[in-house]
Amino acid sequence: MSNGINHRRRNFLGSATMTLAAVKLGMVAPAKAQFAEPRTGNSFGPLKQVDAGVLNVGYAEAGPADGPAVILLHGWPYDIHTYVDVAPLLASAGYRVIVPYLRGYGTTCFLSGETPRNGQQSAVAADMIALMDALRIEKATLGGCDWGARTVNIMAALWPERCKAMVSVSGYLIGSQEINRMPLPPRAELEWWYQFYFATERGRAGYEKYRRELSKLIWQLASPNWTFSDETFARSATSFDNPDHVAIVIDNYRWRLGLTDGERTFDELEKRLAAGPVITVPTITLEGDANGAPHPDPSAYAKKFIGKYQHRNLTGGIGHNLPQEAPQAFAAAILDVAAS
C-alpha cells in the first residue's frame, strides 16, 4: 500500500504531531499514540435526516459536498460522537464525511411501526447501502468500530463496488449463528457476559431500566485507560433514548446466539456471510493496546484481506473506542487507505 502523501493529506499532516508506524502484518511495529480524551471542543453541527430504505436516518455531515465520500459507523454502546474529533480532520483534508446513527440510535427511526426491530448484522449493513443510495453516493471509503467495524466489513465483502477502501478497528468481525454455536474457553465466555445477560428477559428489563449505567460500565471495561468525562458520556448516552434502542440491541445479541431468526429477506445475505467471505478492497486494520472488549488477534484475520492490506497497533493505553480515544491515528488511517 502506498505511503505517498497526496494533496488531501498535506494539510492534515501539517497539523498532526503524531508518529505512526504502519507495516505489513507479520512485521508489526507498534505505533506510539498516547492520547487522553481530546479536549478540542469539537461538536457536530445541526444533524440532517433522510429517508433510506426502511429508515429515516439521522446523520452528521462535514466537509465539502463535492469531496470524496467517507462514511464512519459507530458501535454499541456508542454513537456518532465516536467520530466527533475525526470528522473535522477529514473534512479539512477535503473529504465529505457522513456519520450516521445506526438503527435504534439517536434520531434514526423506522418509517413504519410494522417493520421488525431487527438487529442482525446484514440488516444494519443493508441500511447503510440504502443510505448511500439516498445520498447518491456511488462509492465511499468506509470506517468502523465495534458494530460499525462489522458493518463496514460486510459492506466491503458483499458490495465491494460501493467501497473504495476501508478502515476497521479490530479487523474482521463478520460472524454467523453457526460459528456462535461453538463454545469458547471459559475465560473468553466471561468476556461476553452482557451477551448472555441480554439473552434473558431479566437482561432486557435490566438494560431498559439501567441502559446508561450498563453502557457506562461497558465504556469503562472496554477502555480501562480512557479518562472520559461525565459530559462526554452523557453526550452519547442521549442517543440510547431512541424508542427502538433496547429492542435493536437485545435482538442483535440474541440473533448472534440463534435465539431469534432474523428476517427471511436477509437469509441469502447471511448465507454468504456464513461462508466467511474475503475482503478485496484496500484495508487498514487497527488495534489498541488496552482494548478490554472481546477482540480477535490480528493474526487470526490477516488472510481475510486479500487486497492491499496493513495492520497498525496503537500503544499508549488505547482501548476499544479507538476513533474517539485516538482520533488522529484513525484519521491518518482513513487518509492513507483512501490514497492507496
C-alpha positions as a printed NumPy array, in Angstrom:
array([[  0.   ,   0.   ,   0.   ],
       [  1.353,   3.35 ,  -0.974],
       [  2.556,   5.638,   1.774],
       [  2.748,   8.574,  -0.592],
       [  1.368,  11.908,   0.597],
       [ -1.221,  13.49 ,  -1.682],
       [ -2.629,  17.   ,  -1.614],
       [ -5.548,  15.966,   0.606],
       [ -3.176,  14.725,   3.326],
       [ -0.811,  17.692,   3.318],
       [ -2.938,  19.985,   5.488],
       [ -3.795,  17.199,   7.893],
       [ -0.234,  16.079,   8.372],
       [  0.875,  19.661,   8.787],
       [ -1.276,  19.947,  11.907],
       [ -0.86 ,  16.426,  13.284],
       [  2.003,  15.918,  15.692],
       [  1.927,  12.172,  15.922],
       [  4.125,   9.426,  14.567],
       [  2.526,   6.283,  13.258],
       [  4.266,   3.091,  12.122],
       [  2.337,   1.085,   9.535],
       [  3.683,  -2.167,   8.195],
       [  2.502,  -5.418,   6.711],
       [  1.031,  -7.87 ,   9.201],
       [  3.736, -10.176,  10.412],
       [  6.198,  -7.292,  10.698],
       [  4.091,  -5.121,  13.004],
       [  5.804,  -2.322,  14.87 ],
       [  3.615,  -0.595,  17.454],
       [  2.541,   2.95 ,  16.721],
       [  3.018,   5.296,  19.642],
       [ -0.269,   7.117,  20.109],
       [ -0.536,   8.48 ,  23.61 ],
       [ -3.903,  10.206,  23.65 ],
       [ -6.001,  11.134,  26.639],
       [ -9.509,  12.312,  25.926],
       [ -9.258,  15.013,  23.228],
       [-10.014,  18.474,  24.569],
       [-10.878,  20.026,  21.224],
       [-14.372,  21.243,  21.967],
       [-15.452,  19.812,  18.617],
       [-19.134,  19.183,  18.057],
       [-21.278,  18.28 ,  15.1  ],
       [-23.415,  20.949,  13.502],
       [-27.164,  20.529,  13.026],
       [-27.949,  16.949,  12.093],
       [-29.597,  16.019,   8.818],
       [-32.316,  13.453,   8.142],
       [-33.021,  11.396,   5.033],
       [-35.378,   8.547,   4.179],
       [-33.289,   5.493,   3.297],
       [-34.765,   2.047,   2.935],
       [-36.902,   1.236,   5.967],
       [-35.434,   4.102,   7.994],
       [-35.345,   7.832,   8.329],
       [-31.638,   8.172,   9.075],
       [-30.146,  10.915,  11.203],
       [-26.593,  11.813,  10.319],
       [-23.86 ,  14.387,  10.76 ],
       [-22.079,  15.741,   7.721],
       [-18.835,  17.663,   7.437],
       [-16.608,  18.816,   4.599],
       [-17.277,  19.872,   1.023],
       [-20.375,  18.41 ,  -0.622],
       [-18.364,  17.555,  -3.73 ],
       [-15.482,  15.902,  -1.855],
       [-14.751,  12.164,  -1.938],
       [-17.135,  10.455,   0.457],
       [-16.127,   8.889,   3.759],
       [-18.753,   7.069,   5.846],
       [-17.966,   6.388,   9.505],
       [-20.03 ,   3.935,  11.576],
       [-20.288,   3.677,  15.352],
       [-20.988,   0.671,  17.532],
       [-22.608,  -0.238,  20.846],
       [-22.866,   1.34 ,  23.324],
       [-21.533,   4.355,  21.451],
       [-22.881,   6.807,  18.915],
       [-21.818,   9.282,  16.233],
       [-19.579,  11.12 ,  18.708],
       [-17.087,   8.287,  18.344],
       [-16.004,  10.376,  15.337],
       [-16.544,  13.913,  16.61 ],
       [-12.793,  14.605,  16.501],
       [-12.126,  12.506,  13.383],
       [-14.646,  14.211,  11.111],
       [-13.078,  17.707,  11.165],
       [ -9.654,  16.274,  10.376],
       [-11.01 ,  14.525,   7.29 ],
       [-13.173,  17.484,   6.307],
       [-10.162,  19.798,   6.438],
       [ -8.419,  17.409,   4.042],
       [-11.237,  17.851,   1.525],
       [-13.431,  14.829,   2.26 ],
       [-17.203,  14.734,   2.549],
       [-17.736,  12.953,   5.861],
       [-21.009,  11.217,   6.689],
       [-21.555,   9.899,  10.229],
       [-24.975,   8.252,  10.629],
       [-26.822,   6.942,  13.625],
       [-27.413,   3.215,  13.206],
       [-30.931,   1.821,  13.582],
       [-32.028,   2.17 ,  17.187],
       [-29.794,   5.146,  17.969],
       [-30.221,   8.898,  18.137],
       [-32.523,  10.472,  15.584],
       [-32.674,   7.452,  13.254],
       [-36.168,   5.978,  13.255],
       [-38.204,   3.397,  11.404],
       [-40.623,   4.668,   8.78 ],
       [-43.202,   2.051,   9.755],
       [-44.303,   0.606,  13.044],
       [-44.738,  -2.715,  11.256],
       [-41.059,  -3.169,  10.403],
       [-39.401,  -5.765,  12.648],
       [-36.986,  -4.225,  15.131],
       [-34.254,  -6.486,  13.839],
       [-30.635,  -6.057,  14.911],
       [-28.991,  -8.773,  12.788],
       [-25.724,  -7.883,  11.079],
       [-26.926,  -7.947,   7.451],
       [-29.88 ,  -5.677,   8.213],
       [-27.579,  -2.984,   9.591],
       [-25.316,  -3.252,   6.536],
       [-28.309,  -3.061,   4.172],
       [-29.353,   0.133,   5.967],
       [-26.026,   1.727,   5.087],
       [-26.236,   0.732,   1.434],
       [-29.708,   2.293,   1.38 ],
       [-28.236,   5.436,   2.941],
       [-25.595,   5.629,   0.222],
       [-28.341,   5.314,  -2.382],
       [-30.402,   8.034,  -0.718],
       [-27.422,  10.405,  -0.605],
       [-26.426,   9.498,  -4.18 ],
       [-23.044,   8.239,  -3.029],
       [-21.876,   5.647,  -5.525],
       [-18.682,   4.733,  -3.722],
       [-17.125,   5.663,  -0.383],
       [-14.217,   4.984,   1.903],
       [-15.654,   3.229,   4.957],
       [-14.519,   3.289,   8.567],
       [-15.956,   1.498,  11.553],
       [-15.537,   0.441,  15.159],
       [-17.398,  -2.304,  17.067],
       [-20.796,  -2.848,  15.342],
       [-19.59 ,  -0.293,  12.828],
       [-16.498,  -2.345,  12.005],
       [-18.621,  -5.443,  11.42 ],
       [-20.93 ,  -3.392,   9.211],
       [-18.182,  -1.96 ,   7.009],
       [-16.664,  -5.458,   6.758],
       [-19.994,  -6.73 ,   5.425],
       [-20.391,  -3.816,   3.028],
       [-16.894,  -4.368,   1.646],
       [-17.421,  -8.133,   1.343],
       [-20.892,  -8.128,  -0.226],
       [-20.865,  -4.8  ,  -2.092],
       [-17.196,  -4.185,  -2.983],
       [-18.262,  -1.97 ,  -5.883],
       [-19.598,   0.528,  -3.308],
       [-16.463,   0.515,  -1.152],
       [-13.315,   2.349,  -2.265],
       [-11.314,   1.332,   0.79 ],
       [-11.838,   0.512,   4.461],
       [-10.506,   1.087,   7.966],
       [-11.689,  -1.46 ,  10.516],
       [-10.974,  -1.44 ,  14.243],
       [-10.255,  -4.987,  15.471],
       [-10.113,  -6.38 ,  11.965],
       [-12.537,  -8.908,  10.501],
       [-15.713,  -9.197,  12.557],
       [-18.162, -10.905,  10.2  ],
       [-19.825, -13.74 ,  12.066],
       [-22.638, -16.245,  11.798],
       [-25.075, -18.067,  14.006],
       [-23.307, -21.324,  13.162],
       [-19.934, -20.038,  14.342],
       [-21.516, -18.679,  17.508],
       [-22.852, -22.116,  18.416],
       [-19.307, -23.206,  19.158],
       [-18.381, -22.776,  22.847],
       [-15.357, -20.737,  23.833],
       [-12.94 , -21.379,  26.693],
       [-14.445, -20.199,  29.997],
       [-12.335, -17.045,  30.297],
       [-13.342, -15.99 ,  26.784],
       [-17.007, -16.697,  27.552],
       [-16.719, -14.474,  30.624],
       [-15.836, -11.515,  28.402],
       [-19.226, -11.895,  26.703],
       [-21.205, -11.684,  29.982],
       [-23.505,  -8.962,  28.664],
       [-24.483, -11.088,  25.658],
       [-25.701, -13.857,  27.958],
       [-27.399, -11.274,  30.188],
       [-29.272,  -9.915,  27.182],
       [-30.39 , -13.44 ,  26.283],
       [-32.698, -13.376,  29.319],
       [-35.849, -11.365,  29.958],
       [-34.161, -10.147,  33.138],
       [-31.379,  -8.765,  30.933],
       [-33.84 ,  -6.998,  28.647],
       [-35.571,  -5.444,  31.647],
       [-32.228,  -4.568,  33.199],
       [-30.999,  -2.794,  30.09 ],
       [-34.317,  -0.976,  29.747],
       [-34.025,   0.297,  33.322],
       [-30.257,   0.781,  33.561],
       [-29.191,   1.456,  29.982],
       [-26.973,   4.401,  30.984],
       [-25.38 ,   2.587,  33.908],
       [-24.701,  -0.549,  31.892],
       [-23.393,   1.401,  28.921],
       [-21.042,   3.431,  31.107],
       [-19.757,   0.207,  32.659],
       [-19.017,  -1.155,  29.181],
       [-17.132,   2.041,  28.331],
       [-15.007,   1.616,  31.465],
       [-14.328,  -2.085,  30.953],
       [-13.64 ,  -1.809,  27.224],
       [-11.335,   1.214,  27.564],
       [ -9.828,   0.982,  31.065],
       [ -7.288,   3.76 ,  30.482],
       [ -9.633,   6.231,  28.77 ],
       [-10.417,   9.062,  31.182],
       [-13.61 ,  10.26 ,  29.534],
       [-15.641,  12.911,  31.315],
       [-19.216,  12.643,  32.531],
       [-20.125,  15.206,  29.881],
       [-18.59 ,  13.091,  27.125],
       [-20.552,  10.048,  28.194],
       [-23.801,  11.979,  28.646],
       [-23.482,  13.436,  25.143],
       [-23.509,   9.937,  23.66 ],
       [-25.973,   8.425,  26.134],
       [-28.799,  10.611,  24.86 ],
       [-28.755,   8.521,  21.675],
       [-29.787,   5.49 ,  23.745],
       [-33.144,   7.17 ,  24.437],
       [-34.253,   6.187,  20.938],
       [-37.547,   4.289,  21.4  ],
       [-36.218,   1.302,  19.454],
       [-32.795,   1.208,  21.085],
       [-33.356,  -1.577,  23.6  ],
       [-35.202,  -3.756,  21.093],
       [-32.407,  -3.434,  18.495],
       [-29.588,  -4.079,  20.977],
       [-31.288,  -7.087,  22.543],
       [-32.156,  -8.545,  19.144],
       [-28.605,  -8.042,  17.879],
       [-27.093, -10.145,  20.646],
       [-29.885, -12.717,  20.71 ],
       [-29.606, -13.169,  16.95 ],
       [-25.915, -13.952,  17.309],
       [-26.769, -16.822,  19.642],
       [-29.503, -18.122,  17.371],
       [-32.243, -17.108,  19.818],
       [-34.023, -15.058,  17.161],
       [-34.349, -15.946,  13.495],
       [-33.89 , -12.579,  11.836],
       [-35.834, -11.662,   8.727],
       [-36.207, -14.032,   5.805],
       [-35.374, -11.196,   3.424],
       [-31.774, -11.36 ,   4.698],
       [-31.351, -15.133,   4.504],
       [-29.323, -15.071,   1.291],
       [-27.004, -12.373,   2.61 ],
       [-26.476, -14.308,   5.827],
       [-25.722, -17.452,   3.868],
       [-22.968, -15.605,   2.029],
       [-21.623, -14.133,   5.248],
       [-21.58 , -17.526,   6.961],
       [-19.052, -18.647,   4.35 ],
       [-16.57 , -16.086,   5.704],
       [-16.093, -14.054,   2.508],
       [-12.717, -12.457,   1.863],
       [-12.376,  -8.694,   1.505],
       [-10.711,  -7.415,  -1.635],
       [-10.735,  -3.643,  -1.136],
       [ -7.687,  -1.821,   0.283],
       [ -7.857,  -2.102,   4.061],
       [ -6.101,  -0.897,   7.182],
       [ -6.979,  -2.618,  10.454],
       [ -6.287,  -1.005,  13.811],
       [ -5.98 ,  -2.284,  17.365],
       [ -5.306,  -0.535,  20.637],
       [ -3.012,  -1.976,  23.272],
       [ -5.621,  -1.573,  26.027],
       [ -8.74 ,  -2.923,  24.329],
       [-10.703,  -4.508,  27.146],
       [-13.523,  -5.803,  24.935],
       [-13.502,  -9.229,  23.276],
       [-11.474,  -8.993,  20.065],
       [ -9.534, -11.37 ,  17.798],
       [ -5.773, -11.418,  17.481],
       [ -4.671,  -9.753,  14.231],
       [ -3.005, -12.962,  13.077],
       [ -6.403, -14.671,  13.128],
       [ -7.893, -12.494,  10.39 ],
       [ -4.986, -11.318,   8.249],
       [ -5.74 , -13.777,   5.434],
       [ -9.293, -12.45 ,   5.127],
       [ -7.912,  -9.324,   3.455],
       [ -6.597, -10.252,   0.021],
       [ -6.246,  -6.752,  -1.415],
       [ -3.747,  -4.13 ,  -0.265],
       [ -3.565,  -4.509,   3.48 ],
       [ -1.859,  -3.107,   6.548],
       [ -2.325,  -3.629,  10.268],
       [ -1.45 ,  -0.941,  12.811],
       [ -1.08 ,  -1.405,  16.546],
       [ -1.547,   1.662,  18.735],
       [  0.171,   1.917,  22.089],
       [ -0.289,   4.336,  24.937],
       [ -3.372,   2.872,  26.594],
       [ -5.779,   2.98 ,  23.638],
       [ -8.925,   0.978,  24.273],
       [-11.954,  -0.277,  22.374],
       [-13.465,   3.037,  21.269],
       [-10.331,   3.762,  19.28 ],
       [-11.531,   6.574,  16.966],
       [-12.625,   8.696,  19.926],
       [ -9.593,   7.854,  22.02 ],
       [ -7.057,   8.307,  19.198],
       [ -8.749,  10.429,  16.524],
       [ -5.553,  11.481,  14.777],
       [ -4.43 ,   7.887,  14.35 ],
       [ -7.816,   6.861,  12.983],
       [ -7.994,   9.834,  10.609],
       [ -4.468,   9.106,   9.373],
       [ -5.506,   5.555,   8.56 ],
       [ -8.521,   6.796,   6.581],
       [ -6.38 ,   9.236,   4.627],
       [ -3.733,   6.622,   3.901],
       [ -6.128,   3.92 ,   2.774],
       [ -8.149,   6.362,   0.669],
       [ -4.967,   7.402,  -1.114],
       [ -3.905,   3.824,  -1.877]])
